[in-house]
Structures are given as C-alpha cells and as structure tokens.
Amino acid sequence: MACCRPAGRAGRKDDESVASGRTASGPQDAGDRRRNRELRERLDEMVELARKLCRVGAQMSPEELEEARQRIEWLAEEIWKAAVYGQLEERVPDQERPG
C-alpha cells in the first residue's frame, strides 16, 4: 500500500507542524492552546508517564505496572472529558452523565 502522506511532503514535517500548532491554514491561535489548561496538563502527564514506561517499564514490579495502567486509564478518561466538555470549572454537572 502506498504512503498515506500527501505527495510532495517528506520526513516528519507534518508531525512537527501538528506538534507546534502550525497547520496548513497557518499558525494556531496561541489562546486556543491555553484555553483548556486542564486538557494540556493531563496530556502532558500522559506523555510523561508513557516516556517513563518506555524507559523503565521492563524493570517495574507488577504492582508498579498495575498502578501505571490504572493511572493511564484515569488520565485517558480525564483527557476525554476535558476535550469534550471543557475545563472542570466550565462543566455543567449533568454533562458527564450518559443520556
């Protein structure tokens, strides 16, 4: 199967653009990245934990690995809530309940 990247683009340019907030339409508004601080903090924590697991996961005890798994699951749920419903202070109590 052919590469999924559009013709004329090579390397990690697309990934770097996404990570830096630049898109094909131009730089992303800096306020947009700061608007949902809870989301940013949870994403940063998830990345930090994933990096730690890559570095030392093989040497971690089963208990430590289980704690890390539980933390990742909790972070994933919090990231989803922050992305869908906004920051905790902005959420309406009934928003998080399934319909």
Secondary structure in CASP SS format (residue, H / E / C, confidence):
PFRMAT SS
TARGET T0000
AUTHOR 0000-0000-0000
METHOD secondary structure of the structure
MODEL  1
M C 1.00
A C 1.00
C C 1.00
C C 1.00
R C 1.00
P C 1.00
A C 1.00
G C 1.00
R C 1.00
A C 1.00
G C 1.00
R C 1.00
K H 1.00
D H 1.00
D H 1.00
E H 1.00
S H 1.00
V H 1.00
A H 1.00
S H 1.00
G C 1.00
R E 1.00
T E 1.00
A C 1.00
S C 1.00
G E 1.00
P E 1.00
Q C 1.00
D C 1.00
A H 1.00
G H 1.00
D H 1.00
R H 1.00
R H 1.00
R H 1.00
N C 1.00
R H 1.00
E H 1.00
L H 1.00
R H 1.00
E H 1.00
R H 1.00
L H 1.00
D H 1.00
E H 1.00
M H 1.00
V H 1.00
E H 1.00
L H 1.00
A H 1.00
R H 1.00
K H 1.00
L H 1.00
C H 1.00
R H 1.00
V H 1.00
G H 1.00
A H 1.00
Q H 1.00
M C 1.00
S C 1.00
P H 1.00
E H 1.00
E H 1.00
L H 1.00
E H 1.00
E H 1.00
A H 1.00
R H 1.00
Q H 1.00
R H 1.00
I H 1.00
E H 1.00
W H 1.00
L H 1.00
A H 1.00
E H 1.00
E H 1.00
I H 1.00
W H 1.00
K H 1.00
A H 1.00
A H 1.00
V H 1.00
Y H 1.00
G C 1.00
Q C 1.00
L H 1.00
E H 1.00
E H 1.00
R C 1.00
V C 1.00
P H 1.00
D H 1.00
Q H 1.00
E H 1.00
R C 1.00
P C 1.00
G C 1.00
END
